[in-house]
Structures are given as C-alpha cells and as structure tokens.
Amino acid sequence: MNASETSDTSDTTSTPDTPDTSGPAVTPFSALIRTASHEAHTEAESSTFMGDLLGGRLGIEAYARYTEQLWFVYEALEADAGRLAADPVAGPFVRPELLRRTALERDLAHLRGPGWRDSLTALPATLAYAERVAECARTWPGGYVAHHYTRYLGDLSGGQIIRDRAERAWGFGRKGDGVRFYVFEDIANPAAFKRGYRELLDGVRADDLEKQRIVAECKRAFALNTGVFGALGEEFPLSA
Ligand code: HEM
C-alpha cells in the first residue's frame, strides 16, 4: 500500500537513451526508496500475524506482546538520537516530535501494569532487529536513515490503521493509553509532515552508491519487521 504507482510520474527528465541504471540520479530519492521497498512492504503488511491482528482474530495479549517488541526497536532507534541529531546525514531526520519511547512506555504501563519492565522480553527476531538498528545508529548514519524511514513513516501511515482497530477492539479510548504509540501529538498535519519528510529524503547527503546502500538497508529493515511478525505469529497461532 505504499503507492509506488505514483512514482512513475516523477521520471520525466530521463531521455530515451538514458539506461535504467541512471534512475537514482533522476528519480527523487523519496520515490526511489518507496518504490524499491514496495514489495517488502506488501510482504510485511500481509503477514499472518498482522492480518489476524487487524482482522480482530487475536486478543489484547497479542497486541501487548507486539507493543513490547516495539519498545526494543524504539529503544535502539532513540537511545542515540541526541548524538545523531548533530550528524550531517542523519541529523535532519531526528525530530523530537517523532520520538516514541515515552508513548510506548505509557502504553505498556496500561497494558501490563506498573511493573511492565519486569516481564518485558524480546523475541530473538526482535533482538536481531534492535541490534541491527543499534549498529547502524553507532556506525552508519545512512543505514540509520533507512531504519528511521521504515519505522516512523510507516507509523504515520499504516500505523494509523492499527490504532483505529486497537481502539475499537479493546476500548482504549480515542488516542488514549494503549495506543499512544500511534498518536503523534506534536504533529498536527501528518500529511504535510510526510511531505516534508520526503523532501528531507530527497536532499539526503549521500551519493548514488550510498543511496543504493540505504535502499538495501530499508529492504533489510522491512525483512526484520517481517521476521518479528513471523515470530509473533508462532507465539499466537490461531486455534480456529
Ligand atoms: C498491516 C500493516 C500495514 C498497513 C495496513 C500499512 C499501510 C500503509 C499505507 C496505507 C501506507 C501509505 C500511506 C501514504 O501514502 O501516505 C503505508 C506507507 C508506509 N508503510 Fe505501511 N502498512 C503496514 C505495515 C507496515 C510495516 C510493518 C512497515 C515497516 C515497519 C511499514 C512501513 C511503511 C512506510 C515506510 C510507508 C511510507 C512509504 C512512503 O510513502 O515512502 N508499513 N503503509
């Protein structure tokens, strides 16, 4: 659903004798990364776990377990955000209004109770994901951008569908504790924010080769998400 179909229109500057390999030079990077990750997005989106969760076939326990996994990922994404804010490549993306860890912690306190930290455990697939994010945060700002994009732009997009279903299924109240992770209180206009974010992607300080690496890391980020969904699907198989 990441609308790669819209990206074709942007390639109007290429000439007939320009080979396809010149794509990254003429296609805005935001369109390139969106199109390149389209297939991986469809795969993540159509995982059994997500389908069952959105289809109302799983209980609140599965939702809570998923929220716990997200905590590990955002811990890795946000622990180093202060330092990365000064980085010329990753810095422009690091925005306080995106930070999710506090919201996740409120959700977990609601879902699991005040002692939520005591029972918090990461699935092996989640550990692999969080470790890769942390590694990029430490050593490769471009890779960090790939993970940043995959999570935050997704949360601002499809995440809103998850919020809507969770609110209705488990009565958290509109935008209340339990779904705060999906509520970006300081982003009044998500569509405008996403447009601005895509402009940041278009202006990312990276040459074509580095952009290709970022796209590859984005695909890896999607695969890591799919891995977490797979593990959650095993933990919450449908009995029906
Ligand atoms: C059932 C699950 C999902 C649904 C229903 C869903 C739905 C959507 C929709 C409707 C959009 C387009 C929004 C727009 O054009 O403004 C979108 C975009 C996006 N989604 Fe998902 N999504 C899901 C899962 C995921 C997952 C697991 C990830 C990765 C962690 C993800 C990452 C993204 C990203 C990065 C975008 C932005 C694409 C772009 O415009 O560049 N989504 N999603």
py3Dmol code that shows the C-alpha trace and the ligand (Angstrom):
import py3Dmol

protein = """\
ATOM      1  CA  MET A   1       0.000   0.000   0.000  1.00  0.00           C
ATOM      2  CA  ASN A   2       2.921   2.370  -0.236  1.00  0.00           C
ATOM      3  CA  ALA A   3       1.592   3.633  -3.510  1.00  0.00           C
ATOM      4  CA  SER A   4       4.617   3.005  -5.680  1.00  0.00           C
ATOM      5  CA  GLU A   5       2.248   3.554  -8.543  1.00  0.00           C
ATOM      6  CA  THR A   6       2.625   7.302  -8.107  1.00  0.00           C
ATOM      7  CA  SER A   7       6.373   7.222  -8.540  1.00  0.00           C
ATOM      8  CA  ASP A   8       6.406   6.659 -12.293  1.00  0.00           C
ATOM      9  CA  THR A   9       5.323  10.188 -12.984  1.00  0.00           C
ATOM     10  CA  SER A  10       8.449  11.665 -11.427  1.00  0.00           C
ATOM     11  CA  ASP A  11      10.827  10.265 -14.001  1.00  0.00           C
ATOM     12  CA  THR A  12      10.131  12.794 -16.699  1.00  0.00           C
ATOM     13  CA  THR A  13      13.693  14.042 -17.035  1.00  0.00           C
ATOM     14  CA  SER A  14      15.177  10.825 -18.394  1.00  0.00           C
ATOM     15  CA  THR A  15      15.925  10.698 -22.101  1.00  0.00           C
ATOM     16  CA  PRO A  16      15.236   7.662 -24.290  1.00  0.00           C
ATOM     17  CA  ASP A  17      18.919   6.749 -24.435  1.00  0.00           C
ATOM     18  CA  THR A  18      19.363   7.002 -20.684  1.00  0.00           C
ATOM     19  CA  PRO A  19      19.758   3.480 -19.318  1.00  0.00           C
ATOM     20  CA  ASP A  20      17.726   2.409 -16.317  1.00  0.00           C
ATOM     21  CA  THR A  21      20.816   2.398 -14.133  1.00  0.00           C
ATOM     22  CA  SER A  22      20.694   6.208 -14.118  1.00  0.00           C
ATOM     23  CA  GLY A  23      17.421   6.017 -12.144  1.00  0.00           C
ATOM     24  CA  PRO A  24      18.835   7.163  -8.816  1.00  0.00           C
ATOM     25  CA  ALA A  25      20.183  10.325 -10.461  1.00  0.00           C
ATOM     26  CA  VAL A  26      16.850  11.438 -11.878  1.00  0.00           C
ATOM     27  CA  THR A  27      14.261   9.920  -9.563  1.00  0.00           C
ATOM     28  CA  PRO A  28      13.735  11.744  -6.286  1.00  0.00           C
ATOM     29  CA  PHE A  29      15.182   9.607  -3.532  1.00  0.00           C
ATOM     30  CA  SER A  30      11.859   9.549  -1.651  1.00  0.00           C
ATOM     31  CA  ALA A  31      10.210   7.966  -4.700  1.00  0.00           C
ATOM     32  CA  LEU A  32      13.095   5.595  -5.218  1.00  0.00           C
ATOM     33  CA  ILE A  33      13.067   4.234  -1.676  1.00  0.00           C
ATOM     34  CA  ARG A  34       9.301   3.972  -1.661  1.00  0.00           C
ATOM     35  CA  THR A  35       9.200   2.071  -4.937  1.00  0.00           C
ATOM     36  CA  ALA A  36      12.128  -0.144  -4.051  1.00  0.00           C
ATOM     37  CA  SER A  37      10.566  -1.210  -0.769  1.00  0.00           C
ATOM     38  CA  HIS A  38       7.086  -1.696  -2.182  1.00  0.00           C
ATOM     39  CA  GLU A  39       7.362  -5.471  -2.431  1.00  0.00           C
ATOM     40  CA  ALA A  40       8.883  -5.784   1.038  1.00  0.00           C
ATOM     41  CA  HIS A  41       6.090  -3.577   2.365  1.00  0.00           C
ATOM     42  CA  THR A  42       3.424  -5.799   0.870  1.00  0.00           C
ATOM     43  CA  GLU A  43       5.084  -8.807   2.446  1.00  0.00           C
ATOM     44  CA  ALA A  44       5.253  -7.218   5.904  1.00  0.00           C
ATOM     45  CA  GLU A  45       1.732  -5.923   5.623  1.00  0.00           C
ATOM     46  CA  SER A  46       0.295  -9.275   4.604  1.00  0.00           C
ATOM     47  CA  SER A  47       1.947 -11.303   7.364  1.00  0.00           C
ATOM     48  CA  THR A  48      -0.381 -13.740   9.097  1.00  0.00           C
ATOM     49  CA  PHE A  49       0.123 -12.041  12.454  1.00  0.00           C
ATOM     50  CA  MET A  50      -0.768  -8.580  11.143  1.00  0.00           C
ATOM     51  CA  GLY A  51      -3.714  -9.948   9.199  1.00  0.00           C
ATOM     52  CA  ASP A  52      -5.038 -11.727  12.277  1.00  0.00           C
ATOM     53  CA  LEU A  53      -4.468  -8.706  14.488  1.00  0.00           C
ATOM     54  CA  LEU A  54      -6.187  -6.303  12.126  1.00  0.00           C
ATOM     55  CA  GLY A  55      -8.886  -8.856  11.377  1.00  0.00           C
ATOM     56  CA  GLY A  56      -9.860  -8.949  15.052  1.00  0.00           C
ATOM     57  CA  ARG A  57      -8.889 -12.600  15.430  1.00  0.00           C
ATOM     58  CA  LEU A  58      -6.281 -12.054  18.137  1.00  0.00           C
ATOM     59  CA  GLY A  59      -6.693 -10.866  21.696  1.00  0.00           C
ATOM     60  CA  ILE A  60      -5.193  -7.996  23.618  1.00  0.00           C
ATOM     61  CA  GLU A  61      -2.361 -10.241  24.811  1.00  0.00           C
ATOM     62  CA  ALA A  62      -1.033 -10.462  21.243  1.00  0.00           C
ATOM     63  CA  TYR A  63      -1.287  -6.701  20.875  1.00  0.00           C
ATOM     64  CA  ALA A  64       0.572  -6.197  24.169  1.00  0.00           C
ATOM     65  CA  ARG A  65       3.289  -8.616  23.111  1.00  0.00           C
ATOM     66  CA  TYR A  66       3.690  -6.765  19.830  1.00  0.00           C
ATOM     67  CA  THR A  67       3.895  -3.458  21.705  1.00  0.00           C
ATOM     68  CA  GLU A  68       6.636  -4.911  23.887  1.00  0.00           C
ATOM     69  CA  GLN A  69       8.622  -5.814  20.792  1.00  0.00           C
ATOM     70  CA  LEU A  70       8.265  -2.275  19.510  1.00  0.00           C
ATOM     71  CA  TRP A  71       9.796  -0.979  22.733  1.00  0.00           C
ATOM     72  CA  PHE A  72      13.088  -2.726  21.948  1.00  0.00           C
ATOM     73  CA  VAL A  73      13.150  -1.331  18.439  1.00  0.00           C
ATOM     74  CA  TYR A  74      12.481   2.253  19.542  1.00  0.00           C
ATOM     75  CA  GLU A  75      14.948   1.968  22.374  1.00  0.00           C
ATOM     76  CA  ALA A  76      17.562   1.201  19.709  1.00  0.00           C
ATOM     77  CA  LEU A  77      16.310   3.939  17.386  1.00  0.00           C
ATOM     78  CA  GLU A  78      16.125   6.643  20.018  1.00  0.00           C
ATOM     79  CA  ALA A  79      18.882   5.910  22.535  1.00  0.00           C
ATOM     80  CA  ASP A  80      21.458   7.618  20.323  1.00  0.00           C
ATOM     81  CA  ALA A  81      19.153  10.240  18.823  1.00  0.00           C
ATOM     82  CA  GLY A  82      20.816  13.101  20.717  1.00  0.00           C
ATOM     83  CA  ARG A  83      24.207  12.381  19.197  1.00  0.00           C
ATOM     84  CA  LEU A  84      22.777  11.629  15.751  1.00  0.00           C
ATOM     85  CA  ALA A  85      20.952  14.964  15.725  1.00  0.00           C
ATOM     86  CA  ALA A  86      24.330  16.574  15.055  1.00  0.00           C
ATOM     87  CA  ASP A  87      25.208  14.221  12.216  1.00  0.00           C
ATOM     88  CA  PRO A  88      25.093  15.793   8.727  1.00  0.00           C
ATOM     89  CA  VAL A  89      23.351  12.771   7.162  1.00  0.00           C
ATOM     90  CA  ALA A  90      21.029  11.527   9.905  1.00  0.00           C
ATOM     91  CA  GLY A  91      20.650  14.800  11.812  1.00  0.00           C
ATOM     92  CA  PRO A  92      17.888  16.419   9.715  1.00  0.00           C
ATOM     93  CA  PHE A  93      15.664  13.367  10.304  1.00  0.00           C
ATOM     94  CA  VAL A  94      15.991  13.354  14.058  1.00  0.00           C
ATOM     95  CA  ARG A  95      12.969  15.313  15.212  1.00  0.00           C
ATOM     96  CA  PRO A  96      11.647  15.414  18.779  1.00  0.00           C
ATOM     97  CA  GLU A  97       8.019  15.216  17.631  1.00  0.00           C
ATOM     98  CA  LEU A  98       8.678  11.727  16.277  1.00  0.00           C
ATOM     99  CA  LEU A  99      10.133  10.195  19.428  1.00  0.00           C
ATOM    100  CA  ARG A 100       8.007   7.233  20.538  1.00  0.00           C
ATOM    101  CA  ARG A 101       9.660   5.700  23.563  1.00  0.00           C
ATOM    102  CA  THR A 102       7.758   7.644  26.208  1.00  0.00           C
ATOM    103  CA  ALA A 103       4.461   6.940  24.470  1.00  0.00           C
ATOM    104  CA  LEU A 104       5.323   3.244  24.264  1.00  0.00           C
ATOM    105  CA  GLU A 105       6.121   3.179  27.949  1.00  0.00           C
ATOM    106  CA  ARG A 106       2.757   4.697  28.802  1.00  0.00           C
ATOM    107  CA  ASP A 107       1.049   2.114  26.611  1.00  0.00           C
ATOM    108  CA  LEU A 108       2.949  -0.709  28.248  1.00  0.00           C
ATOM    109  CA  ALA A 109       2.108   0.557  31.736  1.00  0.00           C
ATOM    110  CA  HIS A 110      -1.515   0.492  30.672  1.00  0.00           C
ATOM    111  CA  LEU A 111      -1.340  -2.912  29.005  1.00  0.00           C
ATOM    112  CA  ARG A 112       0.886  -4.705  31.515  1.00  0.00           C
ATOM    113  CA  GLY A 113       0.621  -2.633  34.683  1.00  0.00           C
ATOM    114  CA  PRO A 114       3.200  -0.510  36.504  1.00  0.00           C
ATOM    115  CA  GLY A 115       5.672  -3.421  36.690  1.00  0.00           C
ATOM    116  CA  TRP A 116       5.747  -3.806  32.890  1.00  0.00           C
ATOM    117  CA  ARG A 117       9.531  -3.690  32.789  1.00  0.00           C
ATOM    118  CA  ASP A 118       9.868  -6.801  34.965  1.00  0.00           C
ATOM    119  CA  SER A 119       8.173  -9.068  32.452  1.00  0.00           C
ATOM    120  CA  LEU A 120       9.478  -7.388  29.312  1.00  0.00           C
ATOM    121  CA  THR A 121      11.271  -9.812  26.991  1.00  0.00           C
ATOM    122  CA  ALA A 122      12.395  -9.582  23.398  1.00  0.00           C
ATOM    123  CA  LEU A 123      11.831 -12.353  20.911  1.00  0.00           C
ATOM    124  CA  PRO A 124      15.047 -13.460  19.172  1.00  0.00           C
ATOM    125  CA  ALA A 125      13.788 -11.841  15.953  1.00  0.00           C
ATOM    126  CA  THR A 126      13.245  -8.592  17.828  1.00  0.00           C
ATOM    127  CA  LEU A 127      16.741  -8.735  19.294  1.00  0.00           C
ATOM    128  CA  ALA A 128      18.169  -9.206  15.797  1.00  0.00           C
ATOM    129  CA  TYR A 129      16.190  -6.196  14.567  1.00  0.00           C
ATOM    130  CA  ALA A 130      17.092  -3.969  17.514  1.00  0.00           C
ATOM    131  CA  GLU A 131      20.754  -4.959  17.299  1.00  0.00           C
ATOM    132  CA  ARG A 132      20.902  -4.036  13.635  1.00  0.00           C
ATOM    133  CA  VAL A 133      19.275  -0.662  14.321  1.00  0.00           C
ATOM    134  CA  ALA A 134      21.712  -0.014  17.166  1.00  0.00           C
ATOM    135  CA  GLU A 135      24.639  -0.983  14.959  1.00  0.00           C
ATOM    136  CA  CYS A 136      23.549   1.479  12.276  1.00  0.00           C
ATOM    137  CA  ALA A 137      22.983   4.171  14.899  1.00  0.00           C
ATOM    138  CA  ARG A 138      26.538   3.615  16.135  1.00  0.00           C
ATOM    139  CA  THR A 139      28.397   3.191  12.878  1.00  0.00           C
ATOM    140  CA  TRP A 140      26.426   4.182   9.772  1.00  0.00           C
ATOM    141  CA  PRO A 141      24.197   7.271   9.633  1.00  0.00           C
ATOM    142  CA  GLY A 142      22.854   6.321   6.178  1.00  0.00           C
ATOM    143  CA  GLY A 143      21.726   2.951   7.498  1.00  0.00           C
ATOM    144  CA  TYR A 144      20.138   4.714  10.428  1.00  0.00           C
ATOM    145  CA  VAL A 145      18.148   6.861   7.978  1.00  0.00           C
ATOM    146  CA  ALA A 146      16.875   3.646   6.329  1.00  0.00           C
ATOM    147  CA  HIS A 147      15.583   2.359   9.660  1.00  0.00           C
ATOM    148  CA  HIS A 148      14.236   5.753  10.648  1.00  0.00           C
ATOM    149  CA  TYR A 149      12.232   5.996   7.424  1.00  0.00           C
ATOM    150  CA  THR A 150      10.935   2.436   7.636  1.00  0.00           C
ATOM    151  CA  ARG A 151       9.597   2.909  11.135  1.00  0.00           C
ATOM    152  CA  TYR A 152       8.446   6.485  11.506  1.00  0.00           C
ATOM    153  CA  LEU A 153       6.916   6.991   8.089  1.00  0.00           C
ATOM    154  CA  GLY A 154       5.192   3.642   8.491  1.00  0.00           C
ATOM    155  CA  ASP A 155       3.877   4.616  11.924  1.00  0.00           C
ATOM    156  CA  LEU A 156       2.496   7.821  10.472  1.00  0.00           C
ATOM    157  CA  SER A 157       0.844   5.831   7.674  1.00  0.00           C
ATOM    158  CA  GLY A 158      -0.350   2.261   8.191  1.00  0.00           C
ATOM    159  CA  GLY A 159       0.177   2.649  11.926  1.00  0.00           C
ATOM    160  CA  GLN A 160      -2.989   4.725  11.972  1.00  0.00           C
ATOM    161  CA  ILE A 161      -4.964   1.731  10.715  1.00  0.00           C
ATOM    162  CA  ILE A 162      -3.587  -0.354  13.586  1.00  0.00           C
ATOM    163  CA  ARG A 163      -4.529   2.387  16.060  1.00  0.00           C
ATOM    164  CA  ASP A 164      -8.060   2.541  14.761  1.00  0.00           C
ATOM    165  CA  ARG A 165      -8.554  -1.229  15.063  1.00  0.00           C
ATOM    166  CA  ALA A 166      -6.969  -1.385  18.512  1.00  0.00           C
ATOM    167  CA  GLU A 167      -9.089   1.475  19.824  1.00  0.00           C
ATOM    168  CA  ARG A 168     -12.243  -0.225  18.656  1.00  0.00           C
ATOM    169  CA  ALA A 169     -11.269  -3.765  19.643  1.00  0.00           C
ATOM    170  CA  TRP A 170     -10.024  -3.102  23.156  1.00  0.00           C
ATOM    171  CA  GLY A 171     -11.685   0.158  24.101  1.00  0.00           C
ATOM    172  CA  PHE A 172      -8.542   2.158  24.836  1.00  0.00           C
ATOM    173  CA  GLY A 173     -10.455   5.342  24.192  1.00  0.00           C
ATOM    174  CA  ARG A 174      -9.696   7.547  21.274  1.00  0.00           C
ATOM    175  CA  LYS A 175      -5.962   8.167  21.268  1.00  0.00           C
ATOM    176  CA  GLY A 176      -5.741   7.085  24.903  1.00  0.00           C
ATOM    177  CA  ASP A 177      -3.323   4.942  26.870  1.00  0.00           C
ATOM    178  CA  GLY A 178      -2.738   1.723  24.971  1.00  0.00           C
ATOM    179  CA  VAL A 179      -2.464   3.405  21.564  1.00  0.00           C
ATOM    180  CA  ARG A 180      -0.329   6.436  22.370  1.00  0.00           C
ATOM    181  CA  PHE A 181       2.474   4.990  20.321  1.00  0.00           C
ATOM    182  CA  TYR A 182       0.409   5.724  17.216  1.00  0.00           C
ATOM    183  CA  VAL A 183      -0.571   9.224  18.304  1.00  0.00           C
ATOM    184  CA  PHE A 184       1.880  11.893  17.241  1.00  0.00           C
ATOM    185  CA  GLU A 185       0.589  14.660  19.460  1.00  0.00           C
ATOM    186  CA  ASP A 186       3.027  17.240  18.174  1.00  0.00           C
ATOM    187  CA  ILE A 187       2.354  16.587  14.505  1.00  0.00           C
ATOM    188  CA  ALA A 188      -0.808  18.477  13.686  1.00  0.00           C
ATOM    189  CA  ASN A 189      -0.819  17.641   9.994  1.00  0.00           C
ATOM    190  CA  PRO A 190       0.661  14.190   9.275  1.00  0.00           C
ATOM    191  CA  ALA A 191       0.245  14.537   5.500  1.00  0.00           C
ATOM    192  CA  ALA A 192       2.237  17.781   5.497  1.00  0.00           C
ATOM    193  CA  PHE A 193       4.803  16.253   7.818  1.00  0.00           C
ATOM    194  CA  LYS A 194       5.246  13.293   5.480  1.00  0.00           C
ATOM    195  CA  ARG A 195       5.703  15.669   2.552  1.00  0.00           C
ATOM    196  CA  GLY A 196       8.413  17.483   4.497  1.00  0.00           C
ATOM    197  CA  TYR A 197       9.996  14.172   5.410  1.00  0.00           C
ATOM    198  CA  ARG A 198      10.114  13.146   1.748  1.00  0.00           C
ATOM    199  CA  GLU A 199      11.827  16.441   0.965  1.00  0.00           C
ATOM    200  CA  LEU A 200      14.432  15.584   3.577  1.00  0.00           C
ATOM    201  CA  LEU A 201      14.922  12.222   1.885  1.00  0.00           C
ATOM    202  CA  ASP A 202      15.295  13.940  -1.474  1.00  0.00           C
ATOM    203  CA  GLY A 203      18.003  16.146  -0.033  1.00  0.00           C
ATOM    204  CA  VAL A 204      19.838  13.459   1.932  1.00  0.00           C
ATOM    205  CA  ARG A 205      23.588  13.968   1.876  1.00  0.00           C
ATOM    206  CA  ALA A 206      24.536  10.787   0.071  1.00  0.00           C
ATOM    207  CA  ASP A 207      25.914   9.950  -3.358  1.00  0.00           C
ATOM    208  CA  ASP A 208      24.200   7.463  -5.650  1.00  0.00           C
ATOM    209  CA  LEU A 209      26.085   4.474  -4.325  1.00  0.00           C
ATOM    210  CA  GLU A 210      25.279   5.378  -0.738  1.00  0.00           C
ATOM    211  CA  LYS A 211      21.641   5.868  -1.720  1.00  0.00           C
ATOM    212  CA  GLN A 212      21.605   2.353  -3.111  1.00  0.00           C
ATOM    213  CA  ARG A 213      23.015   1.087   0.165  1.00  0.00           C
ATOM    214  CA  ILE A 214      20.331   2.962   2.072  1.00  0.00           C
ATOM    215  CA  VAL A 215      17.638   1.397  -0.107  1.00  0.00           C
ATOM    216  CA  ALA A 216      19.129  -2.051   0.520  1.00  0.00           C
ATOM    217  CA  GLU A 217      19.117  -1.361   4.259  1.00  0.00           C
ATOM    218  CA  CYS A 218      15.494  -0.277   4.026  1.00  0.00           C
ATOM    219  CA  LYS A 219      14.609  -3.620   2.468  1.00  0.00           C
ATOM    220  CA  ARG A 220      16.516  -5.301   5.251  1.00  0.00           C
ATOM    221  CA  ALA A 221      14.539  -3.250   7.778  1.00  0.00           C
ATOM    222  CA  PHE A 222      11.286  -4.477   6.276  1.00  0.00           C
ATOM    223  CA  ALA A 223      12.562  -8.057   6.343  1.00  0.00           C
ATOM    224  CA  LEU A 224      13.469  -7.640  10.015  1.00  0.00           C
ATOM    225  CA  ASN A 225       9.914  -6.471  10.682  1.00  0.00           C
ATOM    226  CA  THR A 226       8.548  -9.444   8.801  1.00  0.00           C
ATOM    227  CA  GLY A 227      10.767 -11.640  10.965  1.00  0.00           C
ATOM    228  CA  VAL A 228       9.228 -10.202  14.126  1.00  0.00           C
ATOM    229  CA  PHE A 229       5.733 -10.755  12.733  1.00  0.00           C
ATOM    230  CA  GLY A 230       6.672 -14.342  11.893  1.00  0.00           C
ATOM    231  CA  ALA A 231       7.844 -14.973  15.451  1.00  0.00           C
ATOM    232  CA  LEU A 232       4.718 -13.358  16.888  1.00  0.00           C
ATOM    233  CA  GLY A 233       2.634 -15.488  14.556  1.00  0.00           C
ATOM    234  CA  GLU A 234       4.251 -18.583  16.016  1.00  0.00           C
ATOM    235  CA  GLU A 235       3.601 -17.382  19.546  1.00  0.00           C
ATOM    236  CA  PHE A 236      -0.023 -16.583  18.761  1.00  0.00           C
ATOM    237  CA  PRO A 237      -1.222 -19.237  16.342  1.00  0.00           C
ATOM    238  CA  LEU A 238      -4.906 -19.165  15.677  1.00  0.00           C
ATOM    239  CA  SER A 239      -6.671 -22.055  17.306  1.00  0.00           C
ATOM    240  CA  ALA A 240      -9.595 -21.858  14.902  1.00  0.00           C
TER     241      ALA A 240
END
"""
ligand_1 = """\
43
HEM
C -0.971 -4.154 8.260
C 0.068 -3.405 8.276
C 0.277 -2.193 7.414
C -0.630 -1.425 6.760
C -2.125 -1.571 6.718
C 0.128 -0.378 6.101
C -0.413 0.614 5.333
C 0.248 1.654 4.744
C -0.328 2.697 3.927
C -1.818 2.834 3.639
C 0.650 3.496 3.527
C 0.547 4.701 2.580
C 0.337 5.983 3.301
C 0.574 7.206 2.431
O 0.756 7.090 1.213
O 0.580 8.277 2.995
C 1.872 2.987 4.099
C 3.089 3.558 3.936
C 4.225 3.112 4.562
N 4.354 1.990 5.351
Fe 2.928 0.698 5.793
N 1.430 -0.546 6.377
C 1.566 -1.643 7.177
C 2.715 -2.178 7.672
C 3.921 -1.578 7.583
C 5.134 -2.070 8.187
C 5.257 -3.335 9.046
C 6.111 -1.200 7.881
C 7.556 -1.230 8.269
C 7.911 -1.368 9.513
C 5.527 -0.141 7.066
C 6.194 0.929 6.559
C 5.663 1.899 5.743
C 6.401 3.012 5.212
C 7.866 3.297 5.401
C 5.493 3.784 4.476
C 5.790 5.079 3.746
C 6.011 4.842 2.269
C 6.339 6.173 1.596
O 5.420 6.915 1.356
O 7.515 6.432 1.356
N 4.203 -0.420 6.906
N 1.599 1.864 4.831
"""
view = py3Dmol.view(width=600, height=400)
view.addModel(protein, "pdb")
view.setStyle({"model": 0}, {"cartoon": {"style": "trace"}})
view.addModel(ligand_1, "xyz")
view.setStyle({"model": 1}, {"stick": {}})
view.zoomTo()
view.show()
